[in-house]
C-alpha cells in the first residue's frame, strides 16, 4: 500500500511552522537578513529583530496601536451607553 501525500509530509523532519509566525532568518520589521554570528533581539517571545532600534520601533508601533484600540473601545462604549440612554428615555416617554 502506497503512503498517502498527507502521511508523507506529516513525518518530515522540517516543520512547516505556523502561518503568520516570523521566521528566524530575517528581521521582523525591516526584513534585513539575520547572520548566524550576529546578535538577535527578541520581542513578544519569538519575534526576531536585527537591532535594538528595530525592536524598539516595533514596541513603539505596538504601543500606538494599543492606545488607538483603547480609544476606539472607549468611544464605542460611550456611543453604546448613549444609545442605551436614548432608548430608555423613549420608553419612559411612551409609557407616561
N, C-alpha and C positions, 0 to 999 in steps of 0.2 A: 504494500500500500504506500503510495507516494504521500509525503508530508504536504499539508496544505500551506498556502502562502502565509496565512495568519500565524501558523505554528512556527514557520521557519524564521520569521523576523522576531517573534516573541522571545526567543532564546539567544538573540545576537548578543555579542559581548559588549558592544557600544550602545548605550541607551540613547533614544531619540530626544529625550528631555521633554519638559512640559512646554506647551505652546505659550509664547509670551515671556518665557523665562530668559533672563540675559545669559549670553554665553560668556565664558571666561577668557575669550580671546581678543576682546575689544572693549574700550571704554563705553559705558552705557550712555554717556552724554555726548561726547564728541566723536565716537567711533574710532578713535586712534587705536591701532593695534597694540596689544599689551605684550611686551617682551617677557620671556621666561625669567630673565635675570633682573628685572626691574620690580620696584615696589608696586603693589596693587592696593588701592584704597577702597575699602568696602563700606557699603551703606545699605541699610534695610536688609541686613543678613547676608544676602548672596549676590548683591549687585556690585560689579567691579567698576572702578574709576581709575584713570591713568594718573591723576594728581589730586592733591588736596583741594586745589582750586575747582576742578570739575565736580568733586564730591560736594564741596561747599555750595557751588552753584545749584546742584540738584536739591540740596537741602533747602536752599532759599526758594527755589521754584515750588517745592512741596509745601513750604510754609505759606506762600502766597496762595496756592490752590486751596489749602485748608482754610485760610481766612475767607476767601471768596465763597467757599462752600458753606461756612458758618453764617456769613451774611445772607446768602440765598435762603438758608434754612430759617434764619431769623425773620426775613421778610415774608416767607411763606407762612410761618407760624402766625405772624401779625395779621396777614391777609385772611387766613383761616379763622382766626379769632374775630376779626371784623365782620366777616360773612356770618359767623355764628351769632354774633350780637344783633346783626340786622334781621336775621330770621327770627330770633327771639322777640325783637321789638314788633315785628309784623304779626306774630302770633298773639301777642298781648293786645295790640290794637284791634285785631279782628275779633278777639274774644270779648272785648268790652262793649 
